[in-house]
Amino acid sequence: MKSSERSFARRIDLTSLQLFVAVCELGSIGRAAEREFIAASAVSKRLSDLEAAVDTALLYRHSRGVTLTPAGESLLHHARNVLFGLERMQGELSEYADGVRGHVRMHANISAIVQFLPEDLGAFAQAHSQIKIDLQEHLSPDVLQAVHEGAADLGICNVPATAAHEGLQSRPYRSDRLVLVVPQTHALSTHASIRFEEVLDWDIVGLHAGSSISLAMRQAAAQAARPLRQRIQVTSLDAMCRMIDNGLGVGLLPDRAFSLMRGVGQLAAVPLDEPWARRALRLVARDFEALPVTARLLVEHLAPAPAATPAEDGDTPT
């Protein structure tokens, strides 16, 4: 941290930030003082000191209360983030007092969460009951971004071959294969396998536009110089199956995910005969060796390190 940044951090008082947020939420110094059980004059002094610390006006003061200046709007956003972070820190630290021995922050895409992580994380939790795992579902690009920025210790996602993510390491986790899901009475249901160009003749039910499956479909359609008739987008695999079951289109799913969804409608799966239909899920981190002990335990459970070779050292997603 630069000396100027350290000086700024020392000038900002957390109590003043809390009072500033209270004033912004209530629109009045007097009402904020009543809610926070502090004299209005003390709140006013805190706000003046805060404006002096940031060297700009934060509030317009008038007879009916206060309103935010543009700088005040910006500070309110950052102050809420800081205070929310402190609340999370307090919550996590209190869990250590209750016996928790570590946290691992993980982001994963929907394919990993539906197909593999329930069993894998369940087994890990049984073996390490004092380690808490904070898992969030995100699209693959967002998973990589979160790990890169330090918002997650670990990520599991599809890493596209065309993407270069500097500063990330990866290890193989699991693999899957995409299948075309259709109603059992559909004309394509009897095919032994199918090329994606044939799928383009039909309406498609897909996941969000940023999902790895949607990105792969759009790229394949562009290469075939054909339009992608993706009429419906959903956010979950079971919703996709229900849409397909009701005749609203066909869709691509990972094979194991479809097996787990067999109770959702009268559906059939046709293997997709494309090189990109076989996908690798990878575990990613900024530096596996630099992870906390608890995160390294989870890594070894999910993706045991292979015997080191010169070609594998410093492996990065490709």
KOLMAR-876468 format. One record per atom (N, C-alpha, C): residue in one letter; z negated, x negated, y negated. Coordinates in steps of 0.2 Angstrom, whole numbers, plus 5000, padded with zeros to 4 digits. Each point is the difference from the previous one (the first is absolute). Layout:
% residues N
 code    z    x    y
    A    Z    X    Y
...
END
This chain:
% residues 318
 code    z    x    y
    M 5000 4996 5006
    M 5000 5004 4994
    M 5000 4996 4994
    K 5004 5001 4995
    K 5001 4996 4994
    K 4993 5001 4996
    S 4999 4995 4995
    S 4994 5001 4996
    S 5000 5006 4996
    S 5006 5002 4997
    S 5001 5006 4996
    S 4998 5006 5004
    E 5002 5000 5006
    E 4999 5006 5005
    E 4993 5001 5001
    R 4996 4994 5001
    R 4993 5000 5002
    R 4996 5003 4994
    S 5003 4997 4994
    S 4996 5003 4993
    S 5001 5007 5000
    F 5006 5003 5001
    F 5001 5007 4999
    F 4996 5004 5005
    A 4999 4997 5007
    A 4996 5004 5005
    A 4993 5000 4997
    R 4997 4995 4997
    R 4993 4999 4998
    R 4999 5005 4994
    R 5005 5002 4996
    R 4999 5004 4995
    R 5000 5007 5002
    I 5003 5002 5006
    I 5000 5007 5002
    I 4994 5002 5004
    D 4996 5005 4998
    D 4994 5002 5003
    D 5001 5006 5004
    L 4998 5000 5006
    L 5001 5006 5005
    L 4997 5006 4997
    T 4994 5000 4997
    T 4997 5006 4998
    T 5004 5003 4994
    S 5003 4996 4996
    S 5004 5002 4995
    S 5007 5003 5002
    L 5002 4998 5006
    L 5006 5003 5003
    L 4998 5007 5003
    Q 4995 5000 5003
    Q 4998 5007 5002
    Q 4999 5005 4995
    L 4997 4998 4994
    L 4999 5004 4995
    L 5007 5002 4997
    F 5004 4995 4999
    F 5007 5002 4997
    F 5003 5005 5005
    V 5000 4999 5006
    V 5003 5005 5005
    V 4997 5007 4999
    A 4993 5000 4999
    A 4997 5007 4999
    A 5002 5003 4994
    V 5001 4996 4994
    V 5002 5003 4994
    V 5007 5002 5000
    C 5004 4997 5004
    C 5007 5002 5001
    C 5001 5006 5004
    E 4996 5001 5005
    E 5000 5006 5004
    E 4997 5006 4996
    L 4995 4999 4996
    L 4997 5006 4997
    L 5003 5001 4993
    G 5003 4995 4997
    G 5003 5001 4993
    G 4995 5000 4995
    S 4994 4997 5001
    S 4995 5001 4995
    S 4995 4994 5002
    I 4998 4996 4994
    I 4994 4996 5001
    I 4994 5003 5002
    G 4998 5006 4996
    G 4994 5003 5001
    G 5000 5003 5007
    R 5005 5003 5003
    R 4999 5003 5007
    R 5000 4994 5005
    A 5003 4995 4999
    A 5000 4994 5004
    A 4993 4997 5000
    A 4996 5000 4994
    A 4994 4998 5000
    A 4995 5004 5004
    E 5001 5007 4999
    E 4996 5004 5004
    E 5000 5000 5008
    R 5007 4999 5002
    R 5001 4999 5007
    R 4997 4994 5003
    E 5000 4994 4996
    E 4998 4994 5002
    E 4993 4998 4998
    F 4996 5005 4997
    F 4993 4999 4998
    F 4999 4994 4996
    I 5004 5000 4994
    I 4999 4994 4996
    I 5002 5003 4993
    A 4997 4997 4995
    A 5001 5002 4993
    A 5007 4999 4998
    A 5002 5005 4996
    A 5007 5000 4997
    A 5001 4994 4996
    S 4995 4998 4996
    S 5001 4994 4996
    S 5001 4994 5005
    A 4997 4999 5005
    A 5001 4995 5005
    A 5007 5000 5003
    V 5002 5006 5002
    V 5007 5000 5002
    V 5005 4998 4995
    S 4999 5002 4994
    S 5005 4998 4995
    S 5000 4993 4999
    K 4994 4997 5000
    K 4999 4992 4999
    K 5004 4997 5006
    R 4999 5002 5006
    R 5004 4998 5006
    R 5007 5000 4999
    L 5003 5006 4997
    L 5007 5000 5000
    L 5002 4996 4994
    S 4997 4999 4995
    S 5002 4995 4995
    S 5000 4993 5002
    D 4995 4998 5004
    D 5000 4994 5003
    D 5006 4999 5005
    L 5002 5005 5004
    L 5005 4999 5004
    L 5007 4999 4996
    E 5001 5004 4995
    E 5005 4999 4996
    E 5001 4993 4997
    A 4994 4998 4998
    A 5000 4993 4997
    A 5002 4995 5006
    A 4998 5001 5006
    A 5001 4996 5006
    A 5008 4999 5001
    V 5003 5006 5000
    V 5007 5000 5001
    V 5004 4999 4994
    D 4997 5000 4994
    D 5003 4999 4994
    D 5005 5005 4998
    T 4999 5006 5001
    T 5004 5006 4998
    T 4997 5006 5001
    A 5002 5005 4996
    A 4997 5007 5000
    A 5002 5004 5007
    L 4995 5003 5002
    L 5001 5003 5007
    L 4999 5008 4999
    L 4997 5002 4995
    L 4999 5007 4999
    L 5001 5002 4992
    Y 5003 5006 5000
    Y 5001 5004 4993
    Y 4994 5004 4999
    R 4995 4999 4996
    R 4994 5004 4999
    R 5002 5005 4994
    H 4998 5007 5002
    H 5001 5005 4995
    H 4994 5005 5001
    S 5000 5005 4996
    S 4995 5005 5000
    S 4999 5004 5006
    R 5005 5001 5004
    R 5000 5003 5006
    R 4998 4996 5006
    G 5000 4994 4999
    G 4999 4995 5006
    G 5004 4994 5000
    V 5003 4998 5005
    V 5004 4993 5000
    V 5006 5002 5004
    T 5005 4996 4999
    T 5006 5000 5004
    T 5002 4992 5001
    L 5004 4999 5005
    L 5002 4993 5001
    L 5006 4997 4996
    T 4999 4994 4998
    T 5006 4997 4998
    T 5004 4997 5006
    P 5006 4998 4999
    P 5004 4997 5005
    P 4996 4995 5004
    A 4997 4995 4996
    A 4996 4995 5004
    A 4994 5003 5004
    G 4997 5006 4997
    G 4995 5003 5004
    G 5003 5003 5006
    E 5006 5003 5000
    E 5003 5003 5006
    E 5000 4994 5006
    S 5003 4994 4997
    S 5000 4995 5005
    S 4994 4997 5003
    L 4995 5000 4995
    L 4993 4998 5003
    L 4997 5005 5004
    L 5001 5006 4999
    L 4997 5005 5004
    L 5003 5000 5008
    H 5006 4998 5000
    H 5003 4999 5007
    H 4997 4995 5003
    H 5000 4994 4997
    H 4997 4994 5003
    H 4992 5001 5001
    A 4997 5003 4996
    A 4993 5001 5001
    A 4998 5004 5006
    R 5004 5005 5001
    R 4999 5005 5006
    R 5001 4996 5006
    N 5005 4995 5000
    N 5002 4996 5006
    N 4994 4995 5001
    V 4997 4997 4995
    V 4995 4996 5001
    V 4994 5003 5003
    L 4998 5006 4997
    L 4994 5004 5002
    L 5001 5002 5007
    F 5006 5003 5002
    F 5001 5002 5007
    F 5000 4994 5004
    G 5002 4994 4998
    G 4999 4994 5005
    G 4993 4998 5001
    L 4996 5001 4995
    L 4993 4999 5000
    L 4996 5005 5005
    E 5003 5006 5000
    E 4997 5005 5004
    E 5002 4999 5008
    R 5006 4998 5001
    R 5002 4998 5006
    R 4996 4994 5003
    M 4999 4995 4995
    M 4996 4994 5002
    M 4993 5002 5002
    Q 4997 5004 4996
    Q 4993 5002 5002
    Q 5000 5004 5006
    G 5005 5004 5002
    G 5000 5004 5006
    G 5001 4995 5006
    E 5004 4995 4999
    E 5001 4995 5006
    E 4994 4996 5001
    L 4997 4998 4994
    L 4994 4996 5001
    L 4994 5004 5003
    S 4999 5006 4998
    S 4995 5004 5003
    S 5001 5001 5008
    E 5006 5000 5002
    E 5001 5000 5007
    E 4998 4994 5004
    Y 5000 4994 4997
    Y 4998 4994 5003
    Y 4992 5001 5001
    A 4997 5003 4996
    A 4993 5001 5001
    A 4998 5005 5005
    D 5005 5004 5002
    D 5000 5005 5006
    D 5002 4997 5006
    G 5002 4994 5000
    G 5002 4996 5007
    G 5007 4998 5000
    V 5004 5003 4995
    V 5007 4997 5001
    V 5001 4993 4998
    R 5004 4997 5004
    R 5000 4992 5000
    R 5007 4998 4997
    G 5004 5004 4997
    G 5006 4998 4997
    G 5005 5006 4999
    H 5005 4999 4996
    H 5005 5005 4999
    H 5007 4997 5001
    V 5005 5003 5002
    V 5007 4998 5000
    V 5004 5005 4997
    R 5003 4999 4995
    R 5005 5004 4996
    R 5007 5000 5003
    M 5002 5005 5003
    M 5007 5000 5004
    M 5004 5005 4997
    H 5007 4999 4999
    H 5005 5005 4998
    H 5005 5000 5006
    A 5002 5005 5002
    A 5005 5001 5005
    A 5005 5005 4999
    N 5006 5000 5003
    N 5005 5005 4999
    N 4999 5006 5006
    I 5003 5005 4999
    I 4998 5006 5004
    I 5002 4999 5007
    S 5005 4996 5002
    S 5002 4998 5007
    S 4994 4997 5003
    A 4997 4995 4997
    A 4995 4996 5003
    A 4994 5005 5001
    I 4998 5004 4995
    I 4994 5004 5000
    I 5001 5005 5006
    V 5006 5003 5000
    V 5001 5005 5005
    V 5000 4998 5007
    Q 5004 4994 5001
    Q 5001 4998 5007
    Q 4995 4995 5003
    F 4997 4996 4996
    F 4996 4995 5003
    F 4993 4999 4998
    L 4999 5001 4993
    L 4994 4998 4997
    L 4994 5004 5003
    P 5000 5006 5001
    P 4995 5004 5003
    P 4996 4997 5006
    E 5004 4998 5005
    E 4997 4997 5006
    E 4998 4993 4998
    D 5004 4996 4996
    D 4998 4993 4999
    D 4994 5000 4996
    L 4999 5004 4994
    L 4995 4999 4996
    L 4993 5003 5003
    G 5002 5005 5005
    G 4994 5003 5003
    G 4997 4995 5005
    A 5004 4996 5003
    A 4997 4995 5005
    A 4996 4995 4996
    F 5003 4998 4994
    F 4997 4995 4996
    F 4993 5002 4997
    A 5000 5007 4998
    A 4994 5003 4998
    A 4994 5000 5005
    Q 5002 5001 5006
    Q 4995 5000 5005
    Q 4998 4993 5002
    A 5004 4995 4999
    A 4997 4993 5001
    A 4997 4997 4994
    H 5001 5003 4994
    H 4998 4997 4994
    H 4997 5006 4995
    S 4995 5003 5002
    S 4998 5007 4997
    S 4997 4998 4993
    Q 4999 4994 4998
    Q 4997 4999 4994
    Q 5005 4998 4995
    I 5006 5000 5002
    I 5006 4998 4995
    I 5003 5006 4998
    K 5001 5002 4994
    K 5003 5006 4997
    K 5007 4998 4998
    I 5005 5005 5003
    I 5007 4999 4998
    I 5002 5005 4995
    D 5003 4998 4994
    D 5002 5005 4995
    D 5008 5000 5001
    L 5003 5005 5003
    L 5007 5001 5002
    L 5003 5005 4995
    Q 5006 4998 4997
    Q 5004 5005 4996
    Q 5007 5000 5002
    E 5003 5005 5000
    E 5007 5001 5002
    E 5004 4999 4994
    H 5005 4996 5001
    H 5005 4999 4994
    H 5007 4998 5003
    L 5005 5001 4996
    L 5007 4998 5002
    L 5000 4992 5001
    S 5005 4998 5004
    S 5000 4993 5002
    S 5000 4995 4993
    P 5005 5002 4996
    P 5000 4995 4994
    P 4993 5000 4996
    D 4997 5006 5000
    D 4993 5000 4996
    D 4995 4996 5004
    V 5000 5000 5007
    V 4996 4996 5004
    V 5000 4993 4998
    L 5007 4998 5000
    L 5001 4993 4998
    L 4997 4998 4993
    Q 5002 5004 4996
    Q 4998 4999 4993
    Q 4992 5000 4999
    A 4997 5004 5004
    A 4992 5000 5000
    A 4997 4994 5002
    V 5003 4997 5006
    V 4998 4994 5003
    V 5001 4994 4995
    H 5006 5000 4997
    H 5002 4995 4995
    H 4995 5000 4994
    E 4998 5006 4998
    E 4996 5000 4994
    E 4993 5000 5001
    G 4998 5000 5007
    G 4993 4999 5002
    G 4996 5007 5000
    A 5004 5005 4999
    A 4997 5007 5001
    A 4998 5001 5007
    A 5003 4997 5005
    A 4999 5001 5007
    A 4999 4993 5003
    D 4995 4999 5005
    D 5000 4994 5004
    D 5006 4999 5005
    L 5001 5006 5003
    L 5005 5000 5005
    L 5005 5005 4999
    G 5006 5000 5003
    G 5005 5005 5000
    G 5003 5000 5006
    I 5003 5006 5002
    I 5004 5001 5006
    I 5006 5004 4998
    C 5006 4998 5001
    C 5006 5004 4998
    C 5006 4997 5003
    N 5006 5003 4998
    N 5006 4997 5002
    N 5002 4996 4994
    V 5002 4993 5002
    V 5002 4996 4995
    V 5007 4999 5000
    P 5004 5002 4995
    P 5007 5000 5001
    P 5003 4993 5000
    A 5005 4999 5003
    A 5003 4993 5001
    A 5003 4998 4993
    T 5002 5004 4996
    T 5003 4998 4994
    T 4995 4998 4994
    A 4993 5002 5002
    A 4995 4999 4995
    A 4997 4993 5000
    A 4999 4997 4995
    A 4996 4994 4999
    A 4994 5001 4997
    H 4994 4999 5003
    H 4993 5001 4997
    H 4997 4994 4999
    E 5000 4996 4995
    E 4997 4994 4999
    E 4993 5000 5000
    G 4997 4995 5004
    G 4992 5000 5000
    G 4997 5004 5006
    L 5004 5004 5004
    L 4997 5004 5005
    L 5002 4996 5007
    Q 4995 5001 5005
    Q 5001 4998 5006
    Q 5000 5006 5005
    S 5003 5000 5006
    S 5001 5005 5004
    S 4999 4998 5007
    R 4998 5005 5004
    R 5000 4999 5008
    R 5002 5006 5003
    P 5004 5000 5006
    P 5002 5006 5003
    P 4994 5004 5002
    Y 5001 5007 4999
    Y 4995 5005 5003
    Y 5002 5004 5005
    R 5005 5004 4999
    R 5003 5005 5005
    R 5007 5001 4998
    S 5004 5003 5005
    S 5007 5002 4999
    S 5001 5007 5002
    D 5005 5003 4997
    D 5002 5007 5002
    D 5007 5001 4999
    R 5003 5005 5002
    R 5007 5002 5000
    R 5001 5007 4997
    L 5005 5000 4996
    L 5001 5007 4997
    L 5004 5004 5005
    V 4998 5007 5000
    V 5004 5005 5004
    V 5002 5005 4995
    L 5005 5004 5002
    L 5002 5006 4996
    L 4997 5006 5003
    V 4996 5003 4996
    V 4996 5006 5002
    V 5004 5007 4998
    V 5002 5004 5005
    V 5004 5006 4999
    V 4996 5006 5004
    P 5002 5006 4998
    P 4997 5005 5005
    P 5003 5000 5007
    Q 4997 5002 5005
    Q 5002 5000 5007
    Q 5007 5003 5001
    T 5001 5005 4996
    T 5007 5004 5000
    T 5005 4997 4996
    H 4999 4994 4996
    H 5005 4997 4996
    H 5006 4997 5004
    A 5006 5000 4997
    A 5006 4997 5003
    A 4999 4993 5002
    L 4996 4996 4996
    L 4999 4993 5001
    L 4994 4999 5006
    S 4997 5005 5002
    S 4994 4999 5004
    S 5001 4997 5007
    T 5007 5001 5002
    T 5002 4997 5007
    T 5002 4993 5000
    H 5001 4997 4994
    H 5003 4993 5000
    H 4995 4995 5003
    A 5003 4995 5003
    A 4995 4995 5003
    A 4998 4995 4994
    S 5004 5000 4995
    S 4999 4996 4994
    S 5005 5002 4995
    I 4999 4997 4994
    I 5004 5003 4994
    I 5000 4994 4995
    R 5006 5000 4997
    R 5001 4995 4994
    R 4998 5004 4994
    F 4998 4997 4995
    F 4998 5003 4994
    F 5005 5004 4996
    E 5006 4997 5001
    E 5006 5003 4996
    E 5001 5007 5003
    E 4998 5002 5006
    E 5001 5007 5003
    E 4994 5004 4996
    V 4995 4997 4999
    V 4994 5004 4997
    V 5002 5002 4993
    L 5004 4996 4997
    L 5002 5002 4993
    L 5004 5007 4999
    D 5002 5003 5006
    D 5003 5006 4999
    D 4995 5006 5000
    W 4994 4998 5000
    W 4994 5006 5000
    W 4996 4999 4994
    D 4997 5005 4998
    D 4994 5000 4995
    D 4994 4996 5003
    I 4997 4996 4996
    I 4995 4996 5002
    I 4993 5001 4997
    V 4995 5001 5004
    V 4993 5000 4997
    V 4997 4993 5000
    G 4998 4998 4995
    G 4997 4993 4999
    G 4994 4999 4997
    L 4997 4994 5000
    L 4994 4999 4997
    L 5001 4998 4993
    H 4995 4998 4996
    H 5001 4998 4993
    H 5006 4995 4999
    A 5003 5000 4994
    A 5005 4996 4999
    A 4999 4992 5001
    G 4994 4998 4998
    G 4998 4993 5001
    G 4998 4998 5007
    S 5000 5004 5005
    S 4998 4998 5006
    S 5005 4996 5004
    S 4998 4996 5004
    S 5005 4995 5003
    S 5005 5004 5004
    I 4999 5005 5003
    I 5005 5004 5004
    I 5005 5003 4995
    S 4998 5003 4994
    S 5004 5003 4995
    S 5005 4994 4997
    L 4997 4994 4999
    L 5004 4995 4997
    L 5005 4997 5005
    A 4998 5000 5007
    A 5005 4998 5005
    A 5005 5005 5000
    M 4999 5007 5000
    M 5005 5005 5001
    M 5005 4999 4994
    R 4997 5000 4994
    R 5005 4999 4994
    R 5004 4994 5000
    Q 4998 4995 5003
    Q 5004 4994 5000
    Q 5005 5001 5005
    A 4998 5003 5006
    A 5005 5001 5005
    A 5006 5005 4998
    A 4998 5005 4996
    A 5004 5005 4998
    A 5005 4997 4995
    A 4998 4995 4996
    A 5004 4997 4995
    A 5005 4995 5003
    Q 4998 4997 5005
    Q 5004 4995 5004
    Q 5006 5004 5004
    A 4998 5007 5002
    A 5005 5004 5003
    A 5004 5004 4995
    A 4999 4999 4993
    A 5003 5003 4995
    A 5000 5008 5001
    R 4994 5002 5002
    R 4999 5007 5001
    R 4994 5003 4996
    P 5000 5006 4998
    P 4994 5002 4997
    P 4994 5002 5005
    L 4994 4999 4997
    L 4994 5001 5004
    L 4997 5007 4998
    R 5001 5005 5005
    R 4998 5007 4998
    R 4993 5001 5001
    Q 4996 4996 4997
    Q 4992 5001 5000
    Q 4998 5006 4996
    R 5000 5006 5003
    R 4998 5006 4996
    R 4993 5001 4999
    I 4995 4997 5004
    I 4993 5001 5000
    I 4997 4994 5001
    Q 4995 4998 4996
    Q 4995 4995 5000
    Q 4993 5002 5001
    V 4997 4997 5005
    V 4993 5002 5001
    V 4995 4993 5000
    T 4994 5001 5001
    T 4995 4994 4999
    T 4997 4999 5007
    S 5001 5004 5005
    S 4997 4998 5006
    S 5005 5002 5006
    L 4998 4996 5006
    L 5005 5001 5005
    L 4999 5007 5004
    D 4994 5003 5000
    D 5000 5006 5003
    D 5003 5006 4996
    A 5000 4999 4993
    A 5004 5004 4996
    A 5008 5000 5001
    M 5002 4994 5001
    M 5007 4999 5002
    M 5002 5003 5006
    C 4996 4999 5005
    C 5001 5004 5007
    C 5000 5007 4999
    R 4996 5003 4996
    R 5000 5007 4999
    R 5006 5003 4997
    M 5002 4996 4995
    M 5006 5002 4996
    M 5006 4999 5005
    I 5001 4995 5004
    I 5005 5000 5005
    I 5000 5005 5005
    D 4994 5002 5002
    D 4999 5005 5005
    D 5003 5007 4998
    N 4999 5001 4993
    N 5002 5006 4997
    N 5008 5000 4997
    G 5003 4995 5003
    G 5008 5000 4999
    G 5002 4998 4993
    L 4995 4996 4996
    L 5002 4998 4994
    L 5003 4993 4999
    G 5002 4997 5006
    G 5003 4994 5000
    G 4998 4995 5006
    V 5002 4994 5000
    V 4998 4995 5005
    V 4997 4995 4997
    G 4997 4995 5004
    G 4996 4995 4996
    G 4999 4994 5005
    L 4998 4994 4997
    L 4999 4994 5004
    L 4992 4999 5000
    L 4998 4998 5006
    L 4993 4999 5000
    L 4999 4994 5005
    P 4994 4996 4999
    P 4999 4995 5005
    P 4999 5003 5007
    D 5002 4997 5006
    D 4999 5003 5006
    D 4993 5002 5002
    R 4995 4995 4999
    R 4993 5002 5002
    R 4997 5006 4996
    A 5002 5000 4994
    A 4998 5005 4995
    A 5003 5007 5003
    F 5006 5000 5002
    F 5003 5006 5003
    F 4996 5002 5006
    S 4998 4995 5004
    S 4996 5002 5006
    S 4994 5003 4998
    L 4996 4998 4995
    L 4994 5003 4998
    L 5001 5006 4997
    M 5006 5002 4997
    M 5001 5006 4997
    M 5003 5006 5005
    R 5000 4999 5006
    R 5004 5004 5005
    R 4997 5007 5000
    G 4994 5001 4997
    G 4998 5007 5000
    G 5002 5004 4994
    V 5004 4996 4995
    V 5002 5004 4994
    V 5007 5002 5001
    G 5001 5006 5003
    G 5007 5003 5001
    G 5003 4998 5006
    Q 5006 5003 5001
    Q 5004 4999 5006
    Q 5006 4995 4998
    L 4998 4994 5001
    L 5004 4994 4997
    L 5003 4996 5005
    A 5005 4996 4999
    A 5003 4995 5004
    A 5001 4994 4996
    A 5000 4994 5004
    A 5001 4993 4996
    A 5006 4997 5003
    V 5004 4997 4996
    V 5006 4997 5002
    V 5000 4993 4998
    P 5000 4995 5004
    P 4999 4993 4998
    P 5006 4998 4995
    L 4998 4997 4994
    L 5005 4998 4995
    L 5003 4993 5002
    D 5007 5000 5001
    D 5003 4994 5002
    D 5003 4996 4994
    E 4995 4997 4996
    E 5001 4996 4995
    E 4995 4994 5000
    P 5003 4994 4998
    P 4995 4994 5000
    P 4994 5001 4996
    W 5001 5004 4994
    W 4994 5001 4996
    W 4995 5005 5002
    A 5002 5003 5006
    A 4995 5005 5003
    A 4994 4997 5003
    R 5001 4993 5002
    R 4994 4997 5003
    R 4997 4996 4994
    R 4993 5002 4999
    R 4997 4997 4994
    R 4993 4997 5003
    A 4999 4995 4995
    A 4994 4996 5002
    A 4994 5002 4994
    L 4995 5002 5002
    L 4994 5000 4996
    L 4996 4994 5000
    R 4999 4997 4994
    R 4996 4994 4999
    R 4994 5000 4996
    L 4995 4996 5002
    L 4994 5000 4996
    L 5001 4994 4995
    V 4998 5002 4994
    V 5001 4995 4994
    V 4994 4999 4996
    A 5000 4994 4998
    A 4994 4998 4995
    A 5002 4994 4996
    R 4997 4999 4995
    R 5002 4995 4995
    R 4999 4993 5004
    D 4994 4999 5003
    D 4999 4994 5004
    D 4995 5002 5006
    F 5002 5000 5006
    F 4996 5002 5005
    F 4993 4996 5001
    E 5001 4993 4999
    E 4995 4995 5001
    E 4994 5001 4994
    A 5002 5003 4994
    A 4996 5001 4995
    A 4996 5006 5000
    L 5002 5005 5004
    L 4997 5006 5001
    L 4992 5000 5001
    P 4996 5004 4998
    P 4993 5001 5002
    P 5000 5000 5008
    V 4994 4998 5002
    V 4999 5000 5007
    V 5001 5007 5003
    T 4998 5005 4997
    T 5001 5007 5003
    T 5007 5002 5000
    A 5004 4998 4995
    A 5007 5002 5000
    A 5004 4995 5006
    R 4997 4994 5001
    R 5003 4996 5005
    R 4999 5003 5007
    L 4994 5003 5001
    L 4998 5003 5006
    L 5005 5006 5002
    L 5002 5004 4994
    L 5004 5005 5001
    L 5008 4998 5002
    V 5002 4994 4996
    V 5006 4998 5001
    V 5001 4997 5008
    E 4995 4997 5002
    E 5000 4998 5007
    E 5000 5005 5005
    H 4997 5006 4998
    H 5000 5006 5004
    H 5007 5003 5000
    L 5003 5001 4995
    L 5006 5003 4999
    L 5007 4996 5002
    A 4999 4993 4998
    A 5006 4996 5001
    A 4998 4993 5001
    P 4998 4999 5006
    P 4997 4993 5002
    P 5005 4995 4998
    A 4998 4994 4997
    A 5004 4995 4998
    A 5004 4997 5006
    P 5006 4998 4999
    P 5004 4997 5006
    P 4998 4992 4999
    A 5002 4997 5006
    A 4999 4993 4999
    A 5004 4997 4995
    A 4996 4996 4996
    A 5004 4997 4994
    A 5005 4995 5001
    T 5006 5001 4997
    T 5006 4996 5001
    T 5002 4998 4993
    P 5004 4995 4998
    P 5002 4998 4994
    P 5004 5006 4997
    A 5004 5004 5004
    A 5004 5005 4997
    A 4996 5006 4998
    E 4994 5001 5003
    E 4996 5006 4998
    E 4995 4999 4995
    D 4999 4993 4998
    D 4995 4999 4995
    D 5003 5003 4993
    G 4995 5003 4996
    G 5003 5003 4994
    G 5005 5005 5001
    D 4999 5004 5005
    D 5005 5005 5001
    D 5000 5005 4995
    T 5006 5002 4997
    T 5000 5005 4995
    T 5004 5006 5002
    P 4999 5006 4997
    P 5004 5006 5002
    P 5008 4998 4998
    T 5004 5002 5005
    T 5007 4999 4999
    T 5004 5007 5002
END
